[in-house]
């Protein structure tokens, strides 16, 4: 068995978009840790393959590299939310942005919800309702209900 280095460069084909990053960056996420243990999930060029949407994964990769989430205006936060949910990383800690003026600790989920509200995509209200229904952590759900004034 050969030892792998966390600085090893990995070529990742995420839904047809190629990304290059260090093994250690990806291995922060259990999904990728598992993916990188096997060669069964590689494409014909030898890249690790994930059946997802590359444009929504790109901000997540930056988040894994830097601890902060930044979205270009042409990226719908809902798409990033879906990829983060697929990767099961919504509860990962996220650094503060000076743009939102928030204090305390945030998770990736908190940051995405903030961005959904901030950029007000046409169906944001519907999306936020759907996202809150997916919340399975009772204490977090109660906290959101309190924020909305529904309890």
C-alpha positions as a Markdown table, in Angstrom:
| # | Residue | x | y | z |
|---|---|---|---|---|
| 1 | Unk | 0.0 | 0.0 | 0.0 |
| 2 | Unk | 1.4 | 3.4 | -1.0 |
| 3 | Unk | 1.1 | 6.4 | 1.1 |
| 4 | Unk | -0.6 | 9.4 | -0.5 |
| 5 | Unk | 0.4 | 13.0 | 0.3 |
| 6 | Unk | -2.2 | 15.7 | 1.1 |
| 7 | Unk | -0.3 | 18.0 | -1.3 |
| 8 | Unk | -0.8 | 15.6 | -4.2 |
| 9 | Unk | -2.5 | 17.3 | -7.1 |
| 10 | Unk | -5.9 | 15.8 | -8.0 |
| 11 | Unk | -7.7 | 16.2 | -11.3 |
| 12 | Unk | -11.4 | 16.2 | -10.7 |
| 13 | Unk | -14.0 | 16.0 | -13.5 |
| 14 | Unk | -17.1 | 17.5 | -11.8 |
| 15 | Unk | -19.9 | 17.2 | -14.3 |
| 16 | Unk | -17.7 | 17.8 | -17.3 |
| 17 | Unk | -15.7 | 20.7 | -15.8 |
| 18 | Unk | -12.1 | 19.9 | -14.8 |
| 19 | Unk | -10.7 | 21.2 | -11.6 |
| 20 | Unk | -7.2 | 20.8 | -10.2 |
| 21 | Unk | -6.7 | 20.9 | -6.5 |
| 22 | Unk | -4.7 | 19.3 | -3.6 |
| 23 | Unk | -5.8 | 16.0 | -2.2 |
| 24 | Unk | -6.0 | 17.6 | 1.3 |
| 25 | Unk | -8.5 | 20.2 | 0.1 |
| 26 | Unk | -10.9 | 17.5 | -1.1 |
| 27 | Unk | -10.3 | 15.1 | 1.8 |
| 28 | Unk | -11.9 | 17.6 | 4.2 |
| 29 | Unk | -15.2 | 16.2 | 2.9 |
| 30 | Unk | -16.1 | 12.5 | 3.6 |
| 31 | Unk | -17.7 | 12.2 | 0.2 |
| 32 | Unk | -14.3 | 13.0 | -1.5 |
| 33 | Unk | -12.3 | 11.0 | 1.0 |
| 34 | Unk | -14.2 | 8.0 | -0.1 |
| 35 | Unk | -14.1 | 8.9 | -3.8 |
| 36 | Unk | -10.3 | 9.2 | -3.7 |
| 37 | Unk | -9.8 | 5.8 | -2.2 |
| 38 | Unk | -11.1 | 4.1 | -5.4 |
| 39 | Unk | -10.2 | 4.2 | -9.1 |
| 40 | Unk | -13.7 | 3.0 | -10.0 |
| 41 | Unk | -15.0 | 6.6 | -10.2 |
| 42 | Unk | -12.5 | 7.8 | -12.8 |
| 43 | Unk | -13.2 | 8.9 | -16.4 |
| 44 | Unk | -11.3 | 7.7 | -19.5 |
| 45 | Unk | -8.6 | 10.3 | -18.8 |
| 46 | Unk | -8.0 | 9.1 | -15.2 |
| 47 | Unk | -9.8 | 12.1 | -13.6 |
| 48 | Unk | -12.0 | 11.4 | -10.6 |
| 49 | Unk | -15.5 | 11.9 | -11.7 |
| 50 | Unk | -18.5 | 13.4 | -9.9 |
| 51 | Unk | -21.9 | 13.6 | -11.6 |
| 52 | Unk | -22.8 | 17.1 | -10.6 |
| 53 | Unk | -22.8 | 20.7 | -12.0 |
| 54 | Unk | -19.3 | 22.3 | -12.2 |
| 55 | Unk | -20.4 | 25.9 | -12.1 |
| 56 | Unk | -22.1 | 25.3 | -8.8 |
| 57 | Unk | -19.2 | 23.3 | -7.4 |
| 58 | Unk | -16.6 | 26.0 | -8.2 |
| 59 | Unk | -17.7 | 28.2 | -5.3 |
| 60 | Unk | -17.7 | 25.2 | -3.0 |
| 61 | Unk | -14.1 | 24.3 | -4.0 |
| 62 | Unk | -13.1 | 27.9 | -3.2 |
| 63 | Unk | -14.9 | 27.5 | 0.1 |
| 64 | Unk | -12.9 | 24.3 | 0.9 |
| 65 | Unk | -9.6 | 26.1 | 0.0 |
| 66 | Unk | -10.2 | 29.4 | 1.8 |
| 67 | Unk | -13.1 | 28.9 | 4.3 |
| 68 | Unk | -15.2 | 31.7 | 2.8 |
| 69 | Unk | -18.0 | 31.5 | 0.3 |
| 70 | Unk | -18.0 | 33.9 | -2.6 |
| 71 | Unk | -20.5 | 33.9 | -5.5 |
| 72 | Unk | -20.4 | 35.7 | -8.7 |
| 73 | Unk | -23.7 | 37.5 | -9.5 |
| 74 | Unk | -24.4 | 35.0 | -12.3 |
| 75 | Unk | -24.4 | 32.1 | -9.9 |
| 76 | Unk | -27.7 | 31.1 | -8.4 |
| 77 | Unk | -27.1 | 30.4 | -4.6 |
| 78 | Unk | -29.8 | 27.6 | -4.9 |
| 79 | Unk | -27.6 | 25.6 | -7.3 |
| 80 | Unk | -24.6 | 25.9 | -4.9 |
| 81 | Unk | -27.0 | 24.9 | -2.0 |
| 82 | Unk | -28.0 | 21.8 | -4.0 |
| 83 | Unk | -24.4 | 20.8 | -4.6 |
| 84 | Unk | -23.5 | 21.4 | -0.9 |
| 85 | Unk | -26.4 | 19.3 | 0.2 |
| 86 | Unk | -25.4 | 16.5 | -2.2 |
| 87 | Unk | -21.9 | 16.6 | -0.7 |
| 88 | Unk | -23.3 | 16.8 | 2.8 |
| 89 | Unk | -21.3 | 19.8 | 3.8 |
| 90 | Unk | -24.0 | 22.4 | 4.8 |
| 91 | Unk | -22.9 | 22.2 | 8.5 |
| 92 | Unk | -19.2 | 23.1 | 7.7 |
| 93 | Unk | -18.0 | 26.3 | 9.4 |
| 94 | Unk | -17.8 | 29.3 | 7.2 |
| 95 | Unk | -15.7 | 32.4 | 7.7 |
| 96 | Unk | -17.4 | 35.7 | 8.1 |
| 97 | Unk | -17.7 | 38.1 | 5.2 |
| 98 | Unk | -17.4 | 41.8 | 5.9 |
| 99 | Unk | -20.3 | 42.3 | 3.4 |
| 100 | Unk | -23.0 | 40.8 | 5.7 |
| 101 | Unk | -21.8 | 42.5 | 8.9 |
| 102 | Unk | -22.7 | 39.3 | 10.8 |
| 103 | Unk | -21.0 | 38.3 | 14.0 |
| 104 | Unk | -20.5 | 34.9 | 15.6 |
| 105 | Unk | -20.0 | 31.7 | 13.8 |
| 106 | Unk | -21.7 | 30.7 | 10.6 |
| 107 | Unk | -22.0 | 27.5 | 8.7 |
| 108 | Unk | -22.1 | 27.1 | 4.9 |
| 109 | Unk | -25.8 | 26.7 | 5.2 |
| 110 | Unk | -26.2 | 30.0 | 7.0 |
| 111 | Unk | -24.1 | 31.8 | 4.4 |
| 112 | Unk | -26.1 | 30.3 | 1.5 |
| 113 | Unk | -29.4 | 31.3 | 3.2 |
| 114 | Unk | -28.1 | 34.8 | 3.6 |
| 115 | Unk | -27.1 | 35.0 | -0.1 |
| 116 | Unk | -30.5 | 33.6 | -1.2 |
| 117 | Unk | -32.2 | 36.4 | 0.8 |
| 118 | Unk | -29.7 | 39.1 | -0.3 |
| 119 | Unk | -29.8 | 38.6 | -4.0 |
| 120 | Unk | -33.6 | 37.9 | -4.1 |
| 121 | Unk | -33.8 | 35.6 | -7.0 |
| 122 | Unk | -37.4 | 35.7 | -8.4 |
| 123 | Unk | -38.5 | 32.5 | -6.6 |
| 124 | Unk | -36.4 | 33.0 | -3.5 |
| 125 | Unk | -39.4 | 33.0 | -1.1 |
| 126 | Unk | -40.5 | 29.7 | -2.5 |
| 127 | Unk | -37.0 | 28.3 | -2.3 |
| 128 | Unk | -36.6 | 29.4 | 1.3 |
| 129 | Unk | -39.8 | 27.7 | 2.2 |
| 130 | Unk | -38.7 | 24.5 | 0.6 |
| 131 | Unk | -35.3 | 24.7 | 2.3 |
| 132 | Unk | -36.8 | 25.2 | 5.7 |
| 133 | Unk | -39.0 | 22.1 | 5.2 |
| 134 | Unk | -35.9 | 20.1 | 4.5 |
| 135 | Unk | -34.5 | 21.1 | 7.9 |
| 136 | Unk | -34.4 | 18.0 | 10.1 |
| 137 | Unk | -32.6 | 19.4 | 13.1 |
| 138 | Unk | -35.3 | 20.5 | 15.5 |
| 139 | Unk | -33.3 | 23.1 | 17.4 |
| 140 | Unk | -32.3 | 24.8 | 14.1 |
| 141 | Unk | -35.8 | 24.7 | 12.9 |
| 142 | Unk | -37.1 | 26.4 | 16.0 |
| 143 | Unk | -34.4 | 29.0 | 15.7 |
| 144 | Unk | -35.5 | 29.8 | 12.1 |
| 145 | Unk | -39.2 | 29.9 | 13.2 |
| 146 | Unk | -38.3 | 32.4 | 15.9 |
| 147 | Unk | -36.4 | 34.5 | 13.3 |
| 148 | Unk | -39.5 | 34.6 | 11.1 |
| 149 | Unk | -41.8 | 35.3 | 14.0 |
| 150 | Unk | -43.9 | 32.2 | 13.4 |
| 151 | Unk | -43.6 | 30.9 | 17.0 |
